[in-house]
Amino acid sequence: MRFMRFGPSILFLRTAHAEAVKNALAQMFSTEEIPAEEAIRNSSEFETVLFVTEEWIKKTLPPKTGFLIRSGAPYVLSRIINANLPVEKVHVESTLIFLRVPEKVEEALELIAQKYGGRIMSLREAIDEGEANDTVIGVTRKRLSCPIGPEEIEGAVLIHRGFLDVYRELSVDAPLLLLKLMPEWNELTIKLYDTAKRYEENVERLMLVIEDLDLGFVVGEGWDWDYPRPFMRVPVYKLKLLTWEDPLRVKFLLKGLEYRGYKRLCDIDVFVEGKKIDWVKLGKFNSKFELAKAAREELEKLLSEDVRRRLHEIEEKLLGDTKEGRGVKAS
């Protein structure tokens, strides 16, 4: 689970030749000008958002449009300087750190402000007031593995300290902060079984989903034995997961990994305090297959494009094995 990541670097280019600079940027980085909020929303960690404004403007409020460049700020600035573009000044915005909390956003903002001597404000206010050597911590409830728009930052703390100092402390403090906000966590045991013993591929699929959907922290994993019937012992791969998600939600999503179409790929069971979650508790479904089909449709909507593509690649290999007679027997 990712509970903290950096936002994009935000740069303001001040120039008396705005249109010429914009045209040069579009050609130099093979990109185009887009709405400012879209640029920030679609940016990933350490990428760069560029705003071009008139040279007399001093405020660092984003204009209506900007450029999203899929490279880090040092590379972007070196290209601009080496191209000798007519830029009079460069304003570097405060470093953005996004922090994900499950609930109690206001309490989280208060704790951060007290701990680091910052001030609570909106993200827009923090960007406007912050300077190059300041740090802005934006708090959201959205998972950090997907794009985050300004409207999804529910509050921010402006800290007049360099981001390296703040980041070092926050990386240590964040788990304690989460425990204060939510002292009761769910500890789940996940058991994966495959009669064809294709555990490497199936464990990778399981981990891809857990990590991409930020379902929790894997605190232990390894081999174990399960006993589906008296005197019958089978090997299983077992994970221990700490999560703030509803165990029924986790069970539902992982159910989507058991099938691909009509082909069964593995069995996945979820336990809470040693008790197995029965599939009938997940909703009004007529069969396990109907449940797995609904769960798979949900997964396909939620997973990021890269992870969805990798998942399909692994499954094509598993389906190929199934055609050769090595498939999982339904149980």
N, C-alpha and C positions, 0 to 999 in steps of 0.2 A: 504494500500500500504506500502510495506517495502522499505525504501530507504537506510537503513543501517543495517548491521549485521556483526558479527565476522566471521573470517575465521577459519581454523583449527589451532591447536597448532602444531608447527613444532619443533621436537627434533632431535639432532644429537648425536648418541652414538659413542664415540671413543674407539676402542678396538684393541688389538693385536690378537684377536681371532674372527675375523669377521664372519667366517662361523659357528662357534659354537654358537655365539650370535644370528645369523639369524635363525638357526635351533630351538633354544630355544624360540625365539619370535613367530615363526610360530606355535609351539606347544602350547605355553602359551596362545596366543590370538586367536587360531583357524583361522589363516589367512595365506596369502601367499605373497611373494614378487611380486610387480607389478611395471610397469614403473612409474617413479617419477611424471610425468605430469598427469598420470591417477589417481594416489593416491590423488594429490591435487584437480584435477577436480571433483572427485567423493566424496570428503569429505564434511561434513556438519559442521554447526556451532559448535564449541567447541570439535570436534573430534580431533584425534591425528594422525599426519603423522610422522613416525619414519624413520630416515636414519641411517644406520650402515656404518661407515667408519674406515679406519686405524687410529691408535692413533696419528700418526704424522701429519695428515691433520688438518690445522687450519681454512681454509676458510669454510664458511657455505653455499657454493653452493651445491644444491641438486645433489647427484650422479644419475646414470641412473635409479636405482630402489630403492624402499622403501616399507614400510608397512603402510597401512591405518587401523587404529584401531578405532572402533566405541565407544570409551570411552574418557573421559576427561584426560588431561595430568597428574593431580595429582594421579588418580587411576593407570594410566599406569606406572608412575615412581615408585609408591609404590610397584607394582607387580615386577618390574625389580630389585629394591633394595632388597626386601624380598627374591627374588629367588637367590640372591648373584651371579648374572651373572658377567662374567669377563669384566666389562666395566670400563675403566680408567677415562674417562671424559664424562660429559654430557654438550652439548651446547644447550641452549634454544634460539630459534629464536625470533625476534621481534613479538609483537602481531599484527595480521592482522585484519584490519577493511575494509570491502568492502562498498563502497558508490555508489549507483546507481543514474545516472543523465540521463535526457532524451536526451540531446544534449550538444554541447559546452564543450566537454571534456577538451580541452586545457585551456579554461577559468576557469573551475572548479578546475583544478590542480593549476593554478596560485592563485586563491582565497584561497585554502587550505594552500598552501605554505606560503602565506603572513600572513594569520591569525595565524598559529601555528608555524611559524619560521622553516619550513621544506625545504627540497630540492626535486625537481622533478627529477625522474629517472624511469627506467623500474622496474618492479616488481622483476626481477632477480637481478638487481643491489641493490635494497633496501634490499632484503633478505641477500645478501652477505655482505653489509656494516653494516646492523643493528645489534644491540646487544640486550641482553635479556630484558633490561629495556626501549627499544625504541618502537616506534609505527610506523607501516606502514599502510597508507591509500591507498587502491587500488580503482581506479575509473573504473566503467564499465557501459555500457548501457543495459546489460542483466538483466532480473528480478532476484531478489535475492532468490526467492522461489525454484529455480532449481540449480543444480550443476554449478559451475563456474570454468573453466579451466584457467591456466595462460595466454593463448593466448587471453582470453576475457577480461583481465585487460588491459585497453588501456593506462594506466600510473599510477604511484604511487608517493606518497610523503613520504619520510623518515623523521620522527620527533624524535629528541633526547629527548623525554619526556615519562614518564610512561603512559601506556594505560588508567589507571583509570582517570587521569586528562584530557587526550585528549578526552576520551569517554564522560565524563560528559559535557564538553564544546560542543563537536560535536553534542550530542543529542539535545542540545538547538539551536545550530547554523545551523544545516542542513536544517530545513524548510526555514530559511531566505536565505540560499545559493541557494536553489532550486528556490525561488522566483526571485532572481537576475538573474539566468540563464534562467528562463522562466517566465516572469512576467504575461503572458496571459495564464490562465488556463480555461479549459472548466468546466462549472457547469451543470451537467446533473440531471434530475429528472427521476427516474425509478419507474414505477408503476406495481405492480404484482397483478393479479386477478385470483381467482380460484372459480368457481361456486360450487365446492364441499367443499369449505372453509377449505382446508388442508394447511393452511398458514404456520404452524410451519415447515412442511417438505419442502415446496417450498421456503420459505425465507432462510432456511438453505442451500438449493441447490444454491440459488442465491449468498449468502455470500461466500460459498466455492469457487465458480468460481471467484468472484471479488478478494478475498484474494489470491488465488493460482496463478492467472494470473497477480497480481499486477495492477489491472485496475484503481485504484485510492483510494482516501480517502473518506470513508463514514462519512459525517459531520452532518447527521441528518436522522432520520428514525421514522416512526410511521404510524398511520392509517389516511386514508383520504377517500373522496368520489369521485366517477367518474360518469359521465353521458353519457353512450354510446348512448342513444337515448333520445329524449325529454320526460320529466316527469319520466324517469327511473334512479334511483339512486342505485349504487352498491358500496360495500366497497372494498377498495384496500389498499395494503400495499405499502408505498411510501418511497423511499430512495433518499437522496441528495448525489451526488457523485462529488467530485473534481478530475479531471483527466487531464493528459497531452496527453492522447490517443485521436485519432480521434473519435468523437462521432459515426460516421458510423461504425467504427471497433467495438466499444463497443456494439452497437445495433446488429451487425451481430453475435457476439459471444453469446450474451444473447439469441438470437433467437434459439440457439441450445438447450436451456432448455425447450422450449415449448412442444417438442415432445420427446417421446422415441419410436422408431420404428414408427408404425402407430397410436400410442395412444397419444392424446393430454393431457398434464399434467397441463398447466396453460397458461395464457396470460401475456406477459411482453411488456410494452411500454416504450420507451425512449423519453424524451423531452429535447430540447435545447432552453433556453430562452422562455419557455412556448409553444414551437411549437413541435408537435409530429413528429418524424422521420418516414416517410412513408417507408414501406418495399421495395417498387419498386426502391428506391434510392440505394439499397444495391447491385445491379447487375442485370444481365439478367437472371432472374428466371421466370419460367412460372407460379409458384404458391407459396403461403406461405409455403406449405409443402415441396416443392423442395428446397426453401431457408433454411428452418429449418433443412432439411437433410444434406445439405452442411455445415451449421454452426455446426451441431452436430459432423460431421466427423472432422472438425477443432478442436473442443473442445477436442475430444478424443485423438488427437495427442499432444495437448499442456499441458493438465493437468498432474500433478504429479501422480505417481502410487497410493499413499495413498488417495489422493483426488478423483481420478477416482473411486477407489474401494468404498469409502464412498458414492459417488454420486450414484453409481449403487445400493448400499444397500437401500438407501432412495427410489430410483425409483422402486425397486422391491416391496416395501411396497405400493407405490402409484398405481402401476399396479395391485396389488392384490385388492386394493380398487375399482379400475375401473371394474374388473371382477365381483365384487359384486354389480355393478350398481351405484357406486358413482363417476363416472368419470366426467371429464370436458367436457362440451358441446362445440363443435367447434363454433367459431364466426368469 
